[in-house]
Amino acid sequence: MIAEIVDWLDERLAIRRDLERALRRTVPEHATGAIYCLGGIAFLAFLVEVITGIALARYYQPNAALAYESVRIITYDVPLGSLVRSLHYWAGNVMIAAMLLHMLRVYFMGAYRKPRELNWIVGVALLLLTFTFGFSGYALRWDTASYGATSIVVLAPASLPFAGAWVIKVFLGDVIITGETLTRLYFLHVFLLPMTAFVLMLIHFLIVRRQGIASYGEVTL
């Protein structure tokens, strides 16, 4: 039945043709080195983050009174919980490292220049999102260390002229760090950041698809 449905859709939408065209696209010879795989490694790590994050969200409690205990339960009581949490932690580190190396490769290669300025801007936005992922995820542990780090990072915008108080109110939900802060960080980490990242990655990949992968011969260093 599934095959018949696929055939019916393919007859009308040419799914197989488009997939074959997309998957069989020839990669330029200059882009087959390991240094060109850093963006793909970051994307793979992001997928691991999404999968393990969904599993962790099944048990995590975004409540100031229950957050730390739920993390302890995930680590010590849930079957394979420690493994999933470790995968989530290390995939996050790999994603940040791969993103940084990828951006350095693009910068020193000069591939951020015309006509690829827009994709460079999107990439910088993705890098900032990745750092925000790391911060918000660390804060969700809600132990002494993460509480202190959250205080430093979240209260830093208070020095901004005019908008400082408003920014603090948006992040904290109050003038001090409370359970409302944890709820907002959780929403940021599991919904707002992933949705934004998906949109930016789609734009990033489409631009690369359109313009191709830059080579050293195309840019002036």
C-alpha positions as CSV (number, residue, x, y, z in Angstrom):
1,M,0.0,0.0,0.0
2,I,2.8,2.4,0.9
3,A,4.5,1.7,-2.5
4,E,1.2,2.4,-4.3
5,I,0.8,5.7,-2.4
6,V,4.4,6.7,-3.3
7,D,3.8,5.8,-7.0
8,W,0.6,7.8,-7.0
9,L,2.4,10.8,-5.6
10,D,5.4,10.4,-7.8
11,E,3.2,10.3,-10.9
12,R,1.8,13.7,-10.0
13,L,4.8,15.4,-8.3
14,A,7.8,13.7,-9.8
15,I,9.3,13.1,-6.3
16,R,11.8,10.4,-7.5
17,R,13.1,12.6,-10.2
18,D,13.7,15.6,-7.9
19,L,15.2,13.4,-5.2
20,E,17.6,11.8,-7.7
21,R,18.6,15.2,-9.1
22,A,19.2,16.5,-5.5
23,L,21.1,13.4,-4.2
24,R,23.1,12.7,-7.3
25,R,24.5,16.3,-7.6
26,T,28.2,16.1,-8.3
27,V,30.5,17.6,-5.6
28,P,33.3,19.7,-7.0
29,E,36.7,18.0,-6.8
30,H,38.1,20.8,-4.7
31,A,35.4,20.3,-2.0
32,T,36.1,16.6,-1.3
33,G,38.7,17.4,1.4
34,A,38.0,17.0,5.2
35,I,38.1,20.7,5.7
36,Y,35.0,21.1,3.6
37,C,33.1,18.6,5.8
38,L,33.0,20.9,8.9
39,G,29.6,22.4,8.0
40,G,28.1,18.9,7.4
41,I,29.6,17.8,10.8
42,A,27.9,20.7,12.5
43,F,24.6,19.9,10.8
44,L,24.9,16.2,11.8
45,A,25.6,17.2,15.4
46,F,22.6,19.4,15.3
47,L,20.4,16.5,14.2
48,V,21.8,14.4,17.2
49,E,20.9,17.3,19.4
50,V,17.3,17.4,18.2
51,I,16.8,13.6,18.6
52,T,18.4,13.4,22.0
53,G,16.7,16.7,23.1
54,I,13.3,15.2,22.3
55,A,14.1,12.2,24.4
56,L,15.4,14.4,27.3
57,A,12.3,16.6,27.1
58,R,10.2,13.5,27.9
59,Y,11.5,13.6,31.5
60,Y,12.8,17.1,32.1
61,Q,10.7,19.4,34.3
62,P,11.1,23.1,33.4
63,N,10.2,24.1,37.0
64,A,12.5,25.7,39.4
65,A,11.6,23.3,42.2
66,L,11.9,20.1,40.0
67,A,14.4,20.9,37.3
68,Y,17.6,19.7,39.1
69,E,15.8,16.6,40.4
70,S,14.6,15.7,36.9
71,V,18.1,16.0,35.6
72,R,19.3,13.6,38.4
73,I,16.5,11.2,37.5
74,I,17.4,11.3,33.8
75,T,21.1,10.6,34.7
76,Y,20.7,7.8,37.3
77,D,17.2,6.4,37.1
78,V,16.0,6.5,33.5
79,P,17.2,3.5,31.3
80,L,20.0,4.8,29.0
81,G,19.3,8.3,30.4
82,S,22.9,9.0,31.2
83,L,23.9,7.9,27.6
84,V,21.3,10.1,26.0
85,R,22.3,13.1,28.1
86,S,26.0,12.5,27.4
87,L,25.3,12.3,23.7
88,H,23.3,15.6,23.9
89,Y,26.2,17.2,25.8
90,W,29.0,16.1,23.5
91,A,27.0,16.7,20.3
92,G,26.6,20.3,21.5
93,N,30.3,20.7,22.0
94,V,31.1,19.1,18.6
95,M,28.5,21.4,17.0
96,I,30.1,24.5,18.5
97,A,33.7,23.4,17.6
98,A,32.7,22.4,14.0
99,M,30.9,25.7,13.5
100,L,33.9,27.8,14.7
101,L,36.3,25.8,12.5
102,H,33.9,26.1,9.5
103,M,33.6,29.9,10.0
104,L,37.4,30.2,10.2
105,R,37.8,28.2,7.0
106,V,35.3,30.4,5.2
107,Y,37.0,33.6,6.6
108,F,40.6,32.7,5.8
109,M,39.6,31.4,2.4
110,G,37.9,34.7,1.6
111,A,34.6,32.9,0.7
112,Y,32.6,35.5,2.6
113,R,33.2,38.0,-0.2
114,K,31.0,38.9,-3.1
115,P,28.7,37.2,-4.2
116,R,28.5,35.2,-0.9
117,E,28.1,38.0,1.6
118,L,24.5,37.0,2.4
119,N,25.4,33.5,3.2
120,W,28.2,34.7,5.5
121,I,25.7,36.8,7.4
122,V,23.4,33.8,7.7
123,G,26.3,31.7,8.9
124,V,27.3,34.3,11.5
125,A,23.6,34.3,12.8
126,L,23.8,30.5,13.0
127,L,27.0,30.7,15.0
128,L,25.4,33.1,17.5
129,L,22.4,30.8,17.7
130,T,24.7,27.9,18.4
131,F,26.3,29.8,21.3
132,T,22.9,30.7,22.6
133,F,21.9,27.0,22.4
134,G,24.9,26.2,24.6
135,F,24.1,28.8,27.2
136,S,20.4,28.1,27.5
137,G,21.0,24.3,27.6
138,Y,23.6,24.8,30.4
139,A,21.2,27.0,32.3
140,L,18.5,24.3,32.3
141,R,20.5,22.1,34.8
142,W,19.4,24.8,37.3
143,D,22.2,23.9,39.8
144,T,24.5,26.3,41.6
145,A,26.9,26.6,38.7
146,S,24.3,27.1,36.0
147,Y,22.4,29.6,38.2
148,G,25.5,31.7,38.6
149,A,26.3,31.6,34.9
150,T,22.7,32.5,34.1
151,S,22.9,35.5,36.5
152,I,26.1,36.8,34.8
153,V,24.9,36.4,31.2
154,V,21.2,37.4,31.6
155,L,21.9,40.4,33.8
156,A,24.7,41.7,31.5
157,P,22.2,43.6,29.2
158,A,21.1,45.7,32.2
159,S,23.9,48.2,31.3
160,L,22.4,48.9,27.9
161,P,21.1,52.4,27.6
162,F,17.4,52.8,27.3
163,A,16.6,49.2,26.4
164,G,18.5,47.5,29.3
165,A,15.6,47.3,31.6
166,W,13.3,46.0,28.9
167,V,15.7,43.3,27.8
168,I,16.1,42.1,31.4
169,K,12.3,42.0,31.8
170,V,12.0,39.9,28.6
171,F,14.6,37.4,29.7
172,L,13.8,37.2,33.4
173,G,10.1,37.8,33.5
174,D,11.0,39.8,36.6
175,V,13.7,42.0,37.9
176,I,15.5,39.0,39.4
177,I,16.1,35.4,38.4
178,T,13.1,33.3,39.3
179,G,11.3,30.2,38.1
180,E,9.8,32.3,35.3
181,T,13.4,32.8,34.0
182,L,13.8,29.0,33.7
183,T,10.5,28.6,31.9
184,R,11.6,31.3,29.4
185,L,15.0,29.7,28.9
186,Y,13.3,26.4,28.3
187,F,11.0,27.8,25.7
188,L,14.0,29.5,24.0
189,H,16.0,26.3,24.0
190,V,13.5,23.8,22.8
191,F,11.3,25.8,20.5
192,L,12.4,29.3,19.5
193,L,16.1,28.5,18.8
194,P,15.4,25.2,16.9
195,M,12.8,26.8,14.7
196,T,15.0,29.8,13.9
197,A,17.9,27.5,13.3
198,F,15.9,25.3,10.9
199,V,14.9,28.4,8.9
200,L,18.4,29.8,8.7
201,M,19.9,26.4,7.8
202,L,17.4,26.0,5.0
203,I,18.3,29.5,3.7
204,H,22.0,28.7,4.1
205,F,21.8,25.4,2.2
206,L,19.7,26.9,-0.6
207,I,22.2,29.7,-1.1
208,V,25.1,27.1,-1.2
209,R,23.1,25.1,-3.7
210,R,22.5,28.1,-5.8
211,Q,26.0,29.5,-5.8
212,G,28.1,26.4,-5.4
213,I,31.0,25.8,-3.1
214,A,33.7,28.4,-3.2
215,S,37.3,27.3,-4.2
216,Y,40.5,29.1,-3.5
217,G,40.8,30.1,-7.1
218,E,37.5,32.1,-6.9
219,V,38.5,34.5,-4.2
220,T,41.3,37.0,-3.6
221,L,42.9,36.6,-0.2
